[in-house]
């Protein structure tokens, strides 16, 4: 069943559109002025309301949603269904004039109520032609729209009557808010002055036709100030100063549709076929607007910031309560429910047995053998470390490579010397120069610059050229700040023939701040314009990408020159993974194949312990998350990968759609791939609560990610040679996947 408006229970008026956002306590159709063709909402059929906002028969209601285009996943259960929920979007005004287009003719003058003697209003604004991208001649259905959700910025001057509705606008979807006051400004003046003596405005007009007209008349004639409450409830209160009148609004509108809540996501769909999926795992905050408690505001871990308007405050609050109820027992993950449903056969699609499991795609033995780091000879320079019990190295993979000259005692000493026991581990070897790349965490050097003997020993064993290079991903100042905590960076005086370089890559807090700023820049705007380059530059997002790409390019040049490199940051699981993963793609054509790239992500990010659970807040309830540890570090790396792909697409077997798909699932909560801090944690939890693997899922659908530009011969010819990459900030672009995340629907109408 659908949820009817609670207005009937409270004795308040109902609107056919819940997006007009007005206050109807004292609003009535009686005495409302009529005009030929004026919009008038159709009657509403009253229904009894389920005060618990729950479905009586979820199975039946779920089946009824099939026609709406919503496909339920295995294990997904319907919790709520709400009809007539408005999703607020923007539209684009006329680009040449900077104002809302006037379809009455280019020569139509602006309407000034102080000078006009003609009571007839100017031609109405043809909003449909300026907004819709649908072709009516092809039989497509234009989405219902409501202008009651319009804001009150007032910086756009309308050249037509801003209080009149267009008669051809689809009825039944427009509400009773600002534009319900369809009288022109002249009428507003008459009604305002006629009631001036008898009216005392304490806090402003109550909304509706008369309230707005009276308030406007009072403000225009200069008898005081007032607050227009009802008409602008969606964005807060607007106070007119003496002599001020409203000439225009921040141009945006809302689409009416249906909202459903399941145990996995929120889904909003319109009658025109628009659909917005919001996994609950991606939501950081759910709250009602401070000045409009019937408007639900969502802040997501990606760039999405949707706004929904309901019929009443209680409905918006109940949506929040129903979503948070899933987390009453603590951490909640739909990925476990999803897998169990697949295993029990409750899945509509064919799912491969290997796909429905978080078994590692990355095979360290196979990878090290391919790199020439594993052989059966006694003269081997390398050895495999047995870490199957994760006792000495809890955040490392079960197997990794170190020089064969190290003893067990050396490894124990190294685990104590390197932060979080993240010792130097070899992850790649150059096929021609034999130079190696190893990764680790910062040393516990302290104020004295102490270096353990085991650390000096491993550096000697790793040196292949004339100089060994330490690449500290942090700035010199940031590294020095860790000295007071007994950590820091290497003192090259303790390591002969070495060089230290600081990379100035921003930490997780800087990445998070930059991403939040990027979210603001990428939001749909009233002008429908692309992202402003200056605003994008101020986010520092491209600058941070440039520092990662420049570092990876510098390391690749050294490896090609025969010099071995050690890369680390503070704990070796954020910036270290970014640099190592990116430069391996630059140098190794295998990692540019689809399977190889998936293995690389599993290796450098999952097996080597990037803190996905912390960085993504996996399993945490909205409104109760530890934001200090959250950061889109992996998303930033995906962006750097896209910048690389964009410059040399012929070198990659897969299309950039693969990167976009991975991006979409970082916070989807559908797979277990991104919900653990380490391989050890994953194996411990998967025993009792197995999940589905994103890598297997993508591998089984590799035909969807074919890159027609791929030149395998040319890519293989560059084995061991860096790809020609431009890493300056001016060489980088905003990834369109960010726009798709921030604005999945709105720019469709601009």
Secondary structure, DSSP 8 states (H G I E B T S, - for coil): -----THHHHT----S-TTS----TT--STT----TT-------------TT---S-HHHHHHHTGGGT----TT--EEEEEEEEEEEEE----TTTSS---TT-TT-----TTT----S------HHHHH----GGGT-----EESTT------S--SS-TT---TTS-TTS--SSGGG--S-HHHHHHHHHHTTTT---SS-B-SHHHHHHHHHHHHHTTS--EEETTTTTTT--EEE-TT--------EEEEEEEEEEESSEEEEEETTS-EEEEEGGGEEEEEEETTEEEEEEEEESSS---EEE-SSHHHHHHHHHHHHGGGTTS---HHHHHHHHHHTT--SS---TTTSS---S--HHHHHHHTT---S-TT-SEEEEE-TT-SS-TTS-SEEEEETT--HHHHHHHHHHBGGG---EEEEE-TTT--EEEEE--B--TTTT---HHHHHHHHHH--SS-EEEEESS-HHHHHHTGGGT-----GGGSTTEEEEE-----HHHHHHHHHHHHHHHS--TT-----HHHHHHTTHHHHHHHHHHHHHHHHHHHHTT--EEEE-SSSSSHHHHHHHHHHHHH-GGGGSHHHHHHHHIIIIIITT--HHHHHTTT--TT---GGG---HHHHHHHHHHHHHHH-GGG-SB-HHHHHHHHHHTTT-SSSTTS-SSHHHHHHHHTTS----HHHHHHTTGGGGB-TT--HHHHHHTTTS------SGGG----HHHHHHH-SSGGGG-
